[in-house]
Amino acid sequence: MKKITKLTLLALLMIFASCQNESVQEDGPEQPLLRFKDGDIVSDGLLDEELVFDENSEVLRTKKQSFSVKTTIDCTPDLLDTGYSENVNIEVVNKPGDNGYFDISIDGGDVIQAYCSDRLPSLGADDDFLDFAVISTYDSAVSDGGIYADVFTNNEEFDKVNWIINNIDISEGSEYTYGHVQYAIWRLIEGPFLNDFTDFLTPNPGDWVPSIDNAKGDAIFALAEANGDGYEPACGDKLGLLLIPNDPDNVQSLLICKEIPEVEDCEYTEVSDGECSGCDASMSVSFSCDCQCVEVSACKDLSNIVLLTADGSEVKYEDLDGQTASLCSPDGSPIVSVWVKAGCYQSGDGPGYGRRFDNPNPECAPEEECQDCTGKVTDLTLNWDWHNSHRVRAYQRIGNTWHAAKIFDQVVEPNENFDLSGVNQNGTFGKWVYIFVDHCYYTKIKTNCHINIGPGYRRGVVEVVSGESSLGGELCEYVPPHHWCWWW
């Protein structure tokens, strides 16, 4: 194995040595050309001699994904909340509806779809401006002993009805339609029944085929029987509501659906990283959902915490005591990032700045505005501005070493964009990104923000389309210096 490794490294060195070099100024704008000499790419002549390629350099690496995010929510749906007044007025707009047995309007509002919650009596398209009570399908008023219990033959089956409206897809292209759902609801609520009201089970009356469509309705009924006993919708699901007329002996009751809010109350979002081994420290930051406060904990004593708020302010807390801390935004601006120093880890973002934790809640993020390159570059989208496809490889140095790590390897088509992400511990590229074309070194891009790179910055046929830096966010458009030289 050692002999193979040595041969591989020797081959790499011979390949790199064969490529043509031409020394150029490193920060000026460049002509969009590829040059070849003796069949090799002509490089910019700036490959660092100290850069080390070993057996690990050809292992394609991706951005470190060691963060675990856990959002704790307190979302208990109110299954009795209808969202409507106790009594409403109904106008039947269409029968059949677009995607329901009826299209109706409640109190003159938007048109919504409705099902029959019982088969008889019938409600027609001309039966408008009738008064109905609104109750939840989980209301005790519809269960045994309730004031509406006698309206339905099987008033204990509404848990299975709710299972159907949350688990049977009737969108376009699905196996089932609203008519199959209506059939299954009738069978649940009415018990054994004769399906003799088929005209309004399809948008075009008369399209229902009993030998086919009854079987699909029976299949939904069987699924509800098997899975729906005791079912209760959760946050983000649909809740069945009953519209019961003042005269249920002569006017048909209806069923509509209400969306339950997905999240009613969010407590915090927790982001964690690190290991409690050696001098390193595992730690976590819990961001409050109002973006105002954080709770920090670590397995070693905390020394420094820095808060970054949406207005760009950084507030540093030093001489902390213990392994936990609770801090809030000093000026009311949302907290977007936190640096935590405990143990030996240092991000290099500033003195006493430890591991960085970004708030994953998009509601806490500042408005997207480009910034000058600050800190180090973390992400780049590059454009291959050339008329032929070539294999492009990109490398960076690992940490503060000279060891090269591959971060991209792909054949790039003419004018194609491709993405690079830093693989250092803090998600950055470090000082340089090295670009190889085919088997030759081509050029390198300075990514430590000593050059204010951004969209429009280019090295030969490689142009920056967009990017982000660790402390500045989205990169602004590149402004070239007044004095520059062409690459060739």
Buried (B, 14 or more C-beta within 10 A) or exposed (E): EEEEEEEBBEEBEEBBEEBBBEEBBBBBBBEBEBBEEEEBBBBBBBBBEEBBBEEEBBEEBEBBEEBEEEBEBEBEBEBEEBEBEEEBBBBBBBBBBEBBBBBBBBEEEEBBBBBBBBBEEEBEEEBEEBEBBBBBBBBBBBBEEBEBBEBBBBBBBBBBBBBBBBBBEBEEEEEBBBBBBBBBBBBBBBEEBEBEBBEBBBBEEEEBEEEEBBEBBBBBBEBBBEEBEEBEBEBEBBBBBBBBBEEBEEBBBBBBBBEBEEEEEBEBBBBBBBEEEEEBBBBBBBBBBBBBBBBBBBBBEBBBBBBBBBEEEBBBBEEBEEBEBEBEBEEEBBBBBBBBBBBEBBBBBBEBBBBBBBBBBEEBBBEEEBBBBBBBBBBBBBBBBBEEEBEBBBBBBBEEEEBBBBBBEEEBEEEBEBEBBBBBBBBBBBBBBBBBBBBBBBBBBBBBBEBBBBBBBBBBBBBBBBBBBBBBBBBBEBEEEEEEEEBE
